Amino acid sequence: MNSDSNKFSKKLLIFIVTAITIYILGNHFSFIAGVISYIWKLIMPLVVGVVFAMILNVPMSFFERHLFKKNKKKYIPKLRRVLSFVISVVIILGILCGIVILVAPQLYEAAGIIIEDISDYIKDWAEKEKSLQKENMKVFGIFNVDWNSVGNAFDSFVRNSGLDIVSGAVERVGGFIFSVVDIFIAVVIAVYILFSKESLKYNTNRVLSAWLPDKAYKPLVHVSQTFSGIFKNFVAGQTIEAFILGALCMLGMLLLRLPYSLTVGVLVGVTAYIPVIGALFGAFVGAFMIFAVSPVKALVFMIFLILLQQFEGNFIYPKLMGSRINLPAIWVLLAVTVGGTVYGAVGMLIAVPIASTLYVLFKEATVKREEAKIKEAEINEETE
């Protein structure tokens, strides 16, 4: 009777707590959402700093393992860490600057060509209508379109409104993502984490083991270790995969004699870091640039890139990644969507390892639960 009454009391308590929670959320949702949003803004530099540190730690750890490996002098470990950090930062910044230098001018040139072509097309129609009207051929003049006015309006829009819209959008996005203060704080946090990662790990383990019970501490350590391993494998695998995809794209474009082969190859390779959506973005920008030269070649590029991505997704990516990211495609898409909604490109990048970690942990829990049920069934059979 006591056990039954205890179970009933626990269920009643859970029911009351759940009802109170639902009531509070329902009546104060806007306030709670505002508090959560405010806290999220406060901790965002910390979150971004941790993400920066985790990404930068992958190449940095590689260089730390290989620089001055046989040298045993006392000052070598500190020198090795500094050099590894500097080399990693230079490589990443060099890649980003190289992309901007390669893509931005040619993208601007392509946009200018397309705008100029549209403007010329409108002006040509204006001249054709004038000549047709002079010859009393009113088939095209029946609509009474003032093509000069259309052309002037288009030019005015491009020079004024269009540029204002683009610049306004760039300013808003830049102000949101690249806030100077937040980025500075995030960089400082990342540097601190990278240069004191051993002591941070040791002290964190001490605090958690001292204050948490073993039932909570051990699973937490297992989760962090699982995520750390998956994240390292993800970044390393995506780097190799991005290089292969970019190189194949560039070589294929050279064979097909498509323009902007180097620029588009680099762009497709870099955007491949973001699964699913990154490839679409690279394809769109590349097709836009090639379209300025030849619409037919842009169509050829899209067909080629679709075939290349199918080949890469079905043959190269599974063999390269293997069990590194054990996540079905539908969950990858969902993770990228949610991550992008929460925090843009950084969110997309880190969402896949998080989803993969949750997936692996859920599989482990399912296997344990199945084993426990099998054991329970065997015990029941023996007692009977």
C-alpha positions in Angstrom: 0.0 0.0 0.0 2.8 2.4 0.8 4.5 1.9 -2.6 1.1 2.4 -4.3 0.5 5.6 -2.4 4.0 6.9 -3.1 3.5 6.3 -6.8 0.1 8.0 -6.7 1.7 11.0 -4.9 4.5 11.3 -7.4 2.1 11.2 -10.3 -0.1 13.8 -8.6 2.9 16.0 -8.0 4.0 15.7 -11.6 0.5 16.5 -12.8 0.3 19.6 -10.6 3.7 20.9 -11.6 2.9 20.3 -15.3 -0.4 22.2 -15.0 1.2 25.1 -13.2 3.9 25.3 -15.8 1.4 25.3 -18.7 -0.7 28.0 -16.9 2.4 30.2 -16.4 3.6 29.7 -20.0 0.1 30.4 -21.4 -0.5 33.6 -19.4 3.0 35.0 -19.5 4.3 33.7 -22.9 5.4 37.1 -24.3 7.3 38.0 -21.1 9.0 34.6 -20.9 9.9 34.8 -24.6 11.4 38.2 -24.0 13.5 37.0 -21.1 14.7 34.0 -23.1 15.6 36.3 -26.0 17.4 38.7 -23.7 19.4 35.9 -22.1 20.2 34.5 -25.5 21.6 37.8 -26.7 23.7 38.1 -23.6 25.3 34.6 -24.0 25.5 34.8 -27.8 29.2 36.0 -27.8 30.0 33.1 -25.5 28.3 30.6 -27.7 29.9 32.0 -30.9 33.3 32.1 -29.1 32.9 28.4 -28.2 32.0 27.6 -31.8 35.0 29.5 -33.1 37.2 27.7 -30.6 35.9 24.3 -31.6 36.3 24.9 -35.3 39.8 26.4 -35.0 40.8 23.6 -32.6 40.6 21.1 -35.4 43.5 22.4 -37.6 45.3 23.7 -34.4 45.3 20.3 -32.9 46.7 18.8 -36.1 49.6 21.3 -36.2 50.3 20.8 -32.4 50.7 17.0 -33.0 53.1 17.5 -35.9 55.2 20.7 -35.2 58.5 20.0 -33.4 57.4 16.5 -32.6 60.8 15.3 -31.6 62.1 18.4 -29.9 62.0 18.0 -26.1 63.0 21.5 -24.9 60.9 23.2 -22.2 59.8 26.2 -24.3 58.7 24.1 -27.2 55.1 23.3 -26.0 54.2 27.0 -25.6 55.9 27.9 -28.9 54.1 25.0 -30.6 50.7 26.2 -29.4 51.3 29.8 -30.5 52.6 28.7 -33.9 49.7 26.3 -34.4 47.2 29.0 -33.5 48.8 31.6 -35.9 49.0 29.1 -38.8 45.4 28.0 -38.3 44.1 31.6 -38.2 46.2 32.6 -41.2 44.9 29.6 -43.2 41.2 30.3 -42.4 41.5 34.1 -42.9 43.5 33.5 -46.1 40.7 31.2 -47.5 38.0 33.7 -46.6 39.9 36.7 -48.1 40.7 34.6 -51.2 37.0 33.8 -51.7 36.0 37.5 -51.3 38.8 38.6 -53.7 37.8 35.9 -56.3 34.1 36.0 -56.1 33.1 39.6 -55.2 34.5 41.4 -58.3 33.3 38.8 -60.8 29.9 38.6 -59.1 29.6 42.4 -59.4 30.7 42.3 -63.0 28.2 39.6 -63.8 25.4 41.6 -62.2 26.4 44.6 -64.2 26.4 42.7 -67.4 22.9 41.3 -66.7 21.5 44.7 -65.8 23.1 46.3 -68.9 21.7 43.5 -71.1 18.2 44.0 -69.7 18.4 47.8 -70.3 19.7 47.3 -73.9 16.9 44.7 -74.5 14.2 47.3 -73.4 15.8 50.0 -75.6 15.9 47.6 -78.6 12.2 46.9 -78.2 11.6 50.7 -78.1 13.4 51.1 -81.4 11.6 48.1 -83.0 8.2 49.5 -82.0 9.0 52.9 -83.5 10.1 51.3 -86.8 7.0 49.1 -86.9 4.7 52.1 -86.2 6.3 54.0 -89.1 5.5 51.2 -91.4 1.9 51.1 -90.2 2.4 47.6 -88.7 0.4 48.0 -85.5 0.5 44.4 -84.4 3.1 45.2 -81.7 1.9 48.8 -81.2 -1.6 47.7 -80.2 -0.5 47.6 -76.6 0.7 51.2 -76.8 3.8 50.6 -74.6 6.2 53.4 -74.1 9.4 51.4 -74.1 11.6 54.4 -73.5 9.7 55.1 -70.3 10.1 51.5 -69.3 13.8 51.6 -70.0 14.2 54.9 -68.1 12.2 53.6 -65.2 14.3 50.4 -65.1 17.6 52.4 -65.1 16.3 54.7 -62.4 15.2 51.7 -60.3 18.6 50.1 -60.6 20.5 53.3 -59.8 18.4 54.4 -56.9 15.8 52.0 -55.4 17.6 48.7 -56.3 20.9 49.8 -54.9 19.2 51.2 -51.8 17.4 47.9 -51.2 20.6 45.9 -51.6 22.7 48.3 -49.4 20.0 48.3 -46.8 19.8 44.5 -46.7 23.6 44.2 -46.5 23.7 46.7 -43.7 21.0 44.9 -41.7 22.6 41.5 -42.2 26.0 42.8 -41.4 24.8 44.6 -38.3 23.2 41.4 -37.1 25.9 38.9 -37.8 29.1 41.0 -37.6 28.4 43.2 -34.6 31.9 44.5 -33.8 31.6 44.2 -30.0 30.1 40.7 -30.1 32.7 39.4 -32.6 35.5 40.9 -30.5 34.2 39.3 -27.3 33.7 36.0 -29.1 37.3 36.1 -30.5 38.7 36.8 -27.0 36.7 33.9 -25.6 37.9 31.6 -28.4 41.5 32.5 -27.9 41.3 32.0 -24.1 39.7 28.6 -24.6 42.3 27.5 -27.1 45.3 28.5 -25.0 44.0 27.0 -21.8 41.9 24.1 -23.0 43.7 21.5 -20.8 43.2 23.5 -17.6 39.6 24.3 -18.6 38.8 20.7 -19.2 40.5 19.6 -15.9 38.8 22.3 -13.8 35.4 21.7 -15.4 35.7 17.9 -14.7 36.6 18.7 -11.1 33.6 21.0 -10.6 31.1 18.7 -12.2 32.4 15.6 -10.4 32.3 17.4 -7.1 28.8 18.9 -7.4 26.9 16.4 -9.5 25.9 12.9 -8.6 27.5 10.1 -10.6 24.2 9.4 -12.3 24.3 12.9 -13.8 28.1 13.3 -14.1 28.9 10.2 -16.1 26.2 10.7 -18.8 27.2 14.4 -19.1 30.9 13.4 -19.7 29.8 10.8 -22.2 27.7 13.3 -24.1 30.5 15.9 -24.3 33.0 13.3 -25.4 30.6 12.0 -28.1 29.9 15.5 -29.4 33.6 16.4 -29.4 34.6 13.4 -31.4 31.7 13.8 -33.9 32.5 17.5 -34.3 36.1 16.9 -35.1 35.3 14.2 -37.6 32.7 16.4 -39.1 35.0 19.4 -39.7 37.9 17.2 -40.9 35.6 15.2 -43.2 33.8 18.3 -44.6 37.2 20.0 -45.3 38.3 17.0 -47.4 34.9 16.7 -49.1 34.8 20.4 -49.9 38.2 20.3 -51.4 37.3 17.3 -53.6 34.0 18.7 -54.7 35.5 22.1 -55.5 38.4 20.5 -57.5 36.0 18.3 -59.4 33.7 21.2 -60.2 36.6 23.3 -61.5 38.0 20.5 -63.6 34.6 19.7 -65.1 33.9 23.3 -65.9 37.3 23.5 -67.6 36.5 20.5 -69.7 33.1 21.9 -70.6 34.7 25.3 -71.3 32.5 27.1 -68.9 33.5 30.6 -67.7 34.6 31.5 -64.1 35.8 27.9 -63.5 38.3 28.8 -60.8 35.9 31.2 -59.0 32.9 28.9 -59.1 34.9 25.9 -58.1 36.2 27.6 -55.0 32.8 28.9 -54.2 31.1 25.5 -54.6 33.8 23.9 -52.5 33.6 26.4 -49.6 29.7 26.4 -49.5 29.8 22.6 -49.3 30.8 23.1 -45.6 27.1 23.7 -45.1 25.2 20.5 -46.0 22.3 20.7 -48.4 21.7 24.5 -48.4 25.4 25.4 -49.1 25.4 23.4 -52.3 22.2 25.2 -53.5 23.7 28.6 -52.7 26.9 27.8 -54.6 24.9 26.5 -57.6 22.7 29.6 -57.6 25.6 32.1 -57.5 27.6 30.2 -60.0 24.7 30.0 -62.5 24.0 33.7 -62.0 27.6 34.6 -62.9 27.7 32.2 -65.9 24.2 33.5 -67.1 25.8 36.9 -67.6 28.0 35.4 -70.3 25.7 32.8 -71.8 22.3 31.5 -70.6 22.9 28.2 -72.4 26.2 27.7 -70.6 24.4 28.5 -67.3 22.0 25.7 -68.0 24.8 23.3 -68.9 26.5 24.3 -65.6 23.3 23.5 -63.6 23.0 20.1 -65.2 26.7 19.3 -64.7 26.6 20.4 -61.0 23.4 18.4 -60.3 25.1 15.3 -61.8 28.3 16.0 -59.9 26.5 16.4 -56.6 24.6 13.2 -57.2 27.9 11.4 -57.8 29.5 13.0 -54.8 26.6 12.4 -52.5 26.2 8.7 -53.4 29.8 7.6 -53.8 32.4 10.0 -52.4 30.6 11.4 -49.3 29.5 8.0 -47.8 33.0 6.5 -48.3 34.8 9.6 -47.0 32.6 10.3 -44.0 31.7 6.7 -43.2 30.6 6.5 -39.6 31.8 10.0 -38.8 28.4 11.6 -39.2 25.9 8.8 -38.6 22.8 10.8 -39.5 20.0 10.1 -42.1 19.6 12.7 -44.9 16.2 14.0 -43.6 17.7 14.8 -40.2 20.6 16.6 -41.8 18.1 18.8 -43.7 16.0 19.4 -40.5 19.2 20.2 -38.5 20.4 22.7 -41.1 17.0 24.4 -41.3 16.8 24.8 -37.5 20.4 25.8 -37.1 20.1 28.5 -39.9 17.0 29.9 -38.3 18.6 30.2 -34.9 22.0 31.7 -35.9 22.6 31.8 -39.7 25.6 30.1 -41.2 27.3 29.3 -37.9 24.1 27.6 -36.8 23.9 25.6 -39.9 27.5 24.4 -39.5 27.2 23.3 -35.9 23.6 22.0 -36.1 24.6 18.8 -38.0 27.1 17.6 -35.3 24.6 18.4 -32.6 21.9 16.4 -34.4 24.3 13.6 -35.0 25.3 13.5 -31.4 21.6 13.3 -30.3 21.0 10.6 -32.9 23.9 8.5 -31.6 22.9 8.9 -28.0 19.3 8.0 -28.8 20.5 4.8 -30.6 22.6 3.9 -27.6 19.7 4.5 -25.2 17.4 2.4 -27.4 19.9 -0.5 -27.5 20.3 -0.4 -23.7 16.5 -0.3 -23.2 16.1 -3.3 -25.6 18.8 -5.3 -23.7 17.2 -4.4 -20.4 13.8 -5.7 -21.6 15.4 -8.9 -22.9 17.1 -9.5 -19.6 13.8 -8.8 -17.8 12.0 -11.2 -20.0 14.6 -13.9 -19.4 14.4 -13.4 -15.6 10.6 -13.7 -15.7 10.8 -16.9 -17.7 13.3 -18.4 -15.2 11.1 -17.5 -12.2 8.1 -19.1 -13.9 
